[in-house]
Amino acid sequence: MNPTAPNHSASGQVTFLGAGPGDPGLLTLRAVEALASADVLIADPQVLDVVRVHARAQVDTPLQASADEASIPADIPTLRDSANLVMAAARAGKRVVRAVTGDPGLDGNVAEEMLACAAEGIVFEVVPGIAAAVGVPAYAGVPLRDAEGTDVRFVDARSADDRCWSELGTSDATAVVSTTLDAVAAAAGELVTGGKPDTPMTVTVAGTTTRQRTWTATLGSVAQVLKAAKVLPSPDGGQPVIAVVGERSAAAQRDQLSWFESKPLFGWRVLVPRTKEQAASLSDQLVSYGAVPHEVPTIAVEPPRTPQQMERAVKGLVTGRYEWIAFTSVNAVKAVREKFEEYGLDARAFAGIKVAAVGEQTAKALVAFGVKPDLVPSGEQSAAGLLEDWPPYDPVFDPIDRVFLPRADIATETLVAGLIELGWEVDDVTAYRTVRASPPPAETREAIKGGGFDAVLFTSSSTVRNLVGIAGKPHNVTVIACIGPATAKTAEEHGLRVDVMSPEPSVHKLAEALADFGAARRDAAIEAGDPVTRPSERRPGSRRRARS
């Protein structure tokens, strides 16, 4: 009999899933699929934030399960034992995901849960994850094997005995030791008894996350190194660490191999004062530089107070009133799309109409709608840039002389005036209103004013005015990065010193400029022999001069 075959039709199924050591990007494709289809998610607290974003099942607290309306019995969330939670949910016919740190094959408790499923005939599967003992050294820049094929041994310090330590201490193998910060010196001492106090050693905490820190030492000096770094003694001394020990563990080459912690904005908390939709690609770019983006909406988008003008314009699109429609923002695309859906229309209504778009994100929003823009500025992505490429009205080639311009209620008149000068008639229509967003949570406001953020990206003058209005002025240690001269001028008018200026009016070029600033700052610290710190770790002092 197959031990994983169900013995009754009411049984659910269980996926034992490895969530890796902490970086959300290390989840496998199969893991994401399993999470998306789960009814119940039971996760180790350490990886709850990693997995919950991919799950439809909501988890209110670690190791408590909840599902949709067809819920498991009400007493289940009060159980604290994960095995009981898994079994109870599976018996209720649910698809259960049991997410653990690292790889489930290295978790003894998970093995017991698998046996319990097998004993009851509950179908289960295992989705491997990246073990911390493998993933953390890779992120610390410590290859475990050299070209000569060094032996590698993995040790859990909690279960290692004297014989194990003795064998490792006299071996030429590279040892990967899973331990805790306050126990790592004791583990090093056990290895020293085997012989070599000068054996290289690296110690990594919070591996694969932007809180990662790695120290290079030897078995004999690690206690002093950690004490000098002021990480011990500490109330956090019980946090897990991965230590790599060995003559050929590449600890000596870590300066050249430390690809993760040397990212230009590693660990920087960067405030992005845009809505989550607008900030998505920008935040992804910041993450690639090692930053931790924090999105704070500074404006809210609302329908126009009088929708009749917008309704007439959309109907005019269908009846052939316009030769062109020009979109200057993602919000304008969204407003027209929503009105289309309200009338049961789709992208086919744009047939025969030329479409212009300002900016890469606006063009992408149109493509997602099923519309390929006919005109995107070849130079500056602005109203002025669009006018430089816009053709003048020609009664011979243009059967219709009218342009539909859906825009915000506070938009400037530059584009309208320029189109009229080119001979076009313009229906300048308020498609949406922009209003100041609600203030962010008190914790965020305090971080902004108290220097808790390392940098803030201002992508327009309105983001400066609105952020200061709803949250207060950023602290003087925070790096201020602006998308262009107009935004920088507004920032200075609000008492902010601009440190970084984008070379082009592009949010992605702005992020690149901030990364260049961070890299230069890091290089200067290393050259001076100073520790590499984030701006928020600096003591309040004079501001840096603006960079062009």
N, C-alpha and C positions, 0 to 999 in steps of 0.2 A: 504493500500500500504506500502511495506517495504521501509522506508526512505533511506536505504543504497543500494537499487537496482538501477542499472544504467538505465537512461532513454534514452540513445542512445549508439550505439555500439562503438562510437569513444572515449568514456570516458576511462581514465586510472583508476588507483586505488592508494590509499594513505595508507601508514602504518605510524601511529603515534607511535614513538618508544622511550621508555625510555632508555637512555644511562647510567643511574646510576650517582653516585656522582663524578666519576673521574678515578677510577681504571679500566683499560681496561678489566681486568679479571672478572669484574662483569657484563659484557654483557651476556644476556641469549643466549641460543642456537638459539631460534627463532629470536632474534635480528640479529645474525650473518647471518642466512639464508636470512632474509629480505634484509639486506644490500648487500649481494652477488648478489641478483637478481634485484636490483634497477637500473632504468635508470637515475633517478635524485635524488640527495642527497641534502637536505636542513637541515643544522645542526646549532644548537646554537654554537656560537664561543667557549664556554667553553668545549664542548665535540667533537669538530671537529676532533682533533687528535685521539680521542678514536675510532670513527666510520669509519673514512676514510680508514683505513688500510683494512677493510673488504669489501669495496665497489668497484665495477668496475667503477661506475660513478665518475668522477673527480670533485672536488670542488676547484675552484681557490681561492676564498675568502669566509669567513663566510657569510652565508645567500645569497650566489649566487649559482645558479644551473647551471650545465652543464651536457651534456650527450654524447652519441656517435654521429656518423655522422648524424643520423636521429634526429637532434636537435630540441628543442623547438624554437619558434620564437626568432629572434636575440635580440629583445628588452627585453626579460624576465630577463637576468642577471642584467639589470640596475635597476630593481625594488628592493627596500630595504625591503618592507613589506613582511614578511614570508607568510601571508595568501594569498597575491596576487601571490607569487611564487608558492605556493602549488596548487592553483586553476588553474593557467595558464598551469602548467605542466600537471595536471590531464586532463584538457580539450583537451590537445594535444595528449592524449592517452598514457601517460607515466606512468610507475610504479614509484611512488614517495615515498621516505622515508623521513619523517620529524622527525629528531632526536632532542630530548630535554634533558636537564640535569635532572637527577633524574627520576621521574615517570610522564608520561603525564597526568595522572589523577589528579595531583596536580598543574597543570599549567593552569591557567584561560585562557590564550591566545590560548592554544591548544584546549580548549573546544569550543571556538568561531570558530576555523578552522574546527573542526569536524562538527559543526552545518552548516557551509557554504557548506561542502561536502554533508551533508544530504539534504540540500535545493536543490542542483542541481542533486541529485541522483547519486553522485559519490561513488563508493564502497570504503569503508575504513575499516581498522582494527586497533586495539590498542595492542601494545606489551608492557606490563608493565615493568618498570625498578625499581631498588632499589632506594627508596627515600633517599635524603641526610640526612633527619632527623632521619632515621633508620640506614643507612649504616655508617655514620660518627661516631656516638657513639660506634658502634660495633668495628670499627677500632681504636678508642681511648681507648678501654678497659673499657667502661662504660656501663654495662648492664642496661637497662631501667626498668627492673622489678626484684624484689627479690622473694624469695620463698613464701612470704606472698601475692603476687599478687598486688603490688603497682599500683595504677591508673597512667596512663601516658597521658599527655596532650601535644598536639603539637600546637605551637604558631608562627605565623609570626609577628615579631615585627612591621613591617610596617603597619599592619592593626589592631593591638591590641589597644583597647581603655582603658580608666581608669577603667571601670568596669571589663574588662578582667584581667588587672594587679592585681586589688584588690582581685579578686577571687583566682587567682593563688597564691598570696602572703600569703593568709590565709589557703590554701589547703595543705593537706599532699601528694598530687600527685607529681610525678616527671614531671617537665616541660622541654620540648625540644623546645628551642627558636631558630628560624632562624632569624639571624640579620646580622650586619656587624661589623667589628673589631672596628671601631670608634664609633659605637652605642651600643656596648655590655655593657659598663659601665652605660649608661643611662637606658638600659633595667633592669640591676641589681638594679639600684636606684628605678625604678618603683616597683619592687618586694619587696624591703626593706620596702616600705611604708606599706606593708601588715603586717610587723612584724619582720622577723628574719634575721638580718644582718649576722649571723654566719652560715646560711644554705650553705652546700657545693655546689660548682659550678665548672664545667669544661668548658673550651673554646677551641675549635678546629678550626684551619684554614687549608685550603687545604686538607680537610679530604679525606682519602683513597688513596692519592698520596704520593710519596716519599718526597714531600715538607711538609707533615703534621707536625704540631706542636700543642701540647696540653698543656694548663696551668691549674693547679688546684688551686682554690682559694675559697673564700666565697663571698656571695653577697656584703658584706661590704668591702672586700679587693681587689676585682678584678681589680679596677682601678689602685691601687698601684702595684699589681702584673704585670700587663701589662706594666706599666711605668718602673718598675725595669727591665723587660725583654727587654726594649728598642724597643718594637714593636709599641708603641704609644708615641708621635704623629708620623705619618708616611704617606707618599703619598699613601701607599697601604691600608690605614685605611678603605677604602670602600670595601675591599674584603669580601666575605661572610664567616660567621662563624656559627657553631652550638654550642650552649651553653646548657648544661644539668644542671638543678637545682633541688635539692631535698635532704631531709635527708637520703633517702634510694637509692640514685642514684649510689651508689658504688664509688663515687669520692674518698673516703678515701682509697679504695682498689686498686686504679688505678696502683700503683707501682707493684702489683702482676698480674694485669689483662691486662697491656699494652703490648699485644703480637706483635703489628705491629711496633711501634716506637722503640721497644727494639731489633729488629732484628740486627744481628751482624754488618751488613754493611749498616744500614739504611741511605738512602740519599747519600751514597758515589757515586761519579762519578768515574766509573772504566773504564780505557782505555783498550780496547781489540784490540791489533794490529794484527788482522787476517781478512780475507775476511768474508763477511756476511754469506756465506754458511758454512765456517769452524767454525764460532763463534756462530752459532745459539744455539746449545745445551749448550755451555758454558755461553752464555748470559742469557739463561733461568735459569740456576743454580744461577747466580749472582743475578737475579731478586728475586729468592726465598729467598735470604739473605737480601733483601731490597735495593740492589744496583741499580744504573742506569748505565747500560753498554753503552759504546760508541765505536762502531766498526770502526776501521781505518785500511783499507788494507795497508799492507806494501810491498806486492809482487803482481805482476800481472802474470798470467799464459798465455803463448802463445804457439802456435804449434811449433814443431821443424823446424829449417831452412831447413833441407832436410828431407822430409817426406817419402822418398823411403824405408828407413830402417824399419820404423814403418809399412808401408804397407806390406812389405815382411813378417814381423813377424806375423801380423794378419792373413795373408793368410796361414802361416805355422801352425797356430792354427787349421785351418779348415782341412788341409791336414795331420794332425797327426805328425807334426815335433817335438812336445814337450810332455814331461811327466808331467812337472810342469809349472805353471805361478805364479809368486810372486808379489804381490802388496804391496808397502811400504807406500802408501799415498792415500788419497781420490782423489787427482788430477790424479794419475796414473789410477785409476778406470775410472774416467771421460774421460780421453784421449782414453782409449781402447774402452769404450762404444760409444764414438762419432765416432770412426773409424768403429766399428761394424755397427752403424746406416747408415754410409755412404755407406757401402757395402750391406745393407739390411739384416744384420745378427742380431741374438738375442742371449739370454743366452744359447740356445740349442747348440751353437757352442762350448761350454765348455765341452760337453759330452766326457767322457773318459779322461779328463785332470784334474790333481790334482791342487787345488787352495790354495795358502797361502796368508795370510794377516797380516800386522803389524798394530796393534791398533784397538780399538773398533770402531772408526768412519770409518776406512777403511772397516772393516767387515760389518758394517751397510750399507755402500754404495754398497757393493757387493750383499748383501741380497736384497736391493732395485732394483738391476739390475736383480735379479732372480737367483743368484748364492750363494750357501752356502759354505763358505770356509772349506777346509779339514784340514787346519792347521793354528792356531793362537797361537803365543807364550804363553806358560803357565806362564812365568815369565815376565821379562822386555819387554815392547813393543818397541822393537828396532831391528835393523839388527842383533845385537849380540844376543838378546833374541831369534830371529827366528832361528839363526844358532844352538843354543843349542838344539832345538827340531827337527831340520831338519834331516831326515834319510840319511845315506851315500848311495851312489849309489851301488846297488846290481844287477849285470848282470843277475842273476837268476830270480829275482822278478820284475826288471824294464826293460821292453822291449825297452824303449827309454832312453837315457842318457842326454837329453837336457832340459834346463830350460829357459823360456822366462822371462826376467826381465825388464818390462817397468818402467822407472824412470825419474827423473828430470835431466837436463843437469849438475847440480852442485852436484849431489849425490856423496857420498863417495864410495870408492872401497871395503869397509869392507865386504859387503854381497857377492859380486862377488868373492873375494879372498877366503872367507870361503866356498862357494859352490864348487869351483874348488878343494879345499883341501879335500872336502868330495867325490870327484870323479865325479862331474857333469860337463858337458859342459854348458856354459852360453852364451846366446844371450843377451848381455847388450845393451838395446835399449833406446835411448833418445825419450821418449814419449811426453815430453813437456819441455818448457823452463820457468824458473822463472826469472823475471826481476823486478827491483825496481819499486814500484807503483808510481803514480803521487802524489805530495804533497797534504795533506788534505787542506780544506779551511783555510783561514787566521785566522778565529775565533778559529778553533781547534788548529792551531799551537801556537797561543797566549796563549790558555788555557794550553797547554802542557808545554810551557816554563815559564808561569807566575804562575803556581801552581793552576790552575783551576781544575785539576783532583786530586782525593784523592788517587788513586792507579793506577798502570799499571801492566798488566800481560804479562810477556815475556815468550813465549812458545818455543823459540829456539834462538840460537845465531843470526840467520839471522834477526829475528824480532827486536832484539836490534840494530844491525847495520843499518837496513833499516829505522827504526823509527827515530833514531837520524839523519840519512842522509836526510830524507824527511821533518822532522818536528822540529828537534832540540832536545836537551837534556831535559828530564823532570826536573821540578823544585825540589829543595832539600827537600821540604815538602812532595812531593809525595811518597807514599809507593811503593817500588819496589819489585815485587814478581816474582821469577824465577822458571822455571820448573825443573831445575837440576843444578849440579855443572858447567857443561860446559857453560850453558847460564849465570849463575851467574858470572863466570869468565869474559865472554865477557862484561857483564854489568859493572863490576868493571874496566875493561880496558877502558871503555868509561866514567869513572869518576862518576859512579853511585854507591850508597851504597845500598846493597841488604838487605831488611828487612825481607822478607819471602822466604822460600825455600820449595818447594813441597817435601814430604817424598818419593814420587814415581814419575816417569816420566809420569804423566797423567795430562791432563788439568783439569779434575774434581777434582783430589786430590790437584792441585794447588789452585783452587777456594776454596776448603775446608780449606786449610791452611790459605788463606787470611781471610776467615770468622772467623777462630779461633783467628787470630791476632786481628781482629776487636773486637771480643767479649772480649778478654783479655784487650784490650785498654779501652773498655767501662767500664768493671768491675773495672779497676784501677782508673778511673776518679770518679766513684760513691763512691768507698771506701775512696778516698781522699777528698770527698765532693766537687769535681769540677764539673762544667757543662760538659755534654757529647757533644763533638764537633767532627767534621770531620777533617781529616788531613789538608785539604785545608783551614780550618778556623784557623789553628794555625799560629802563627807568625813565620817567618823564624828563624831557630835555628839549633842546632846540630841534626844530624840524629840519629835514633835508630840503635842499633846493629843488625846485621843479626840474624834471627831466623832459627834454624835448624829443 
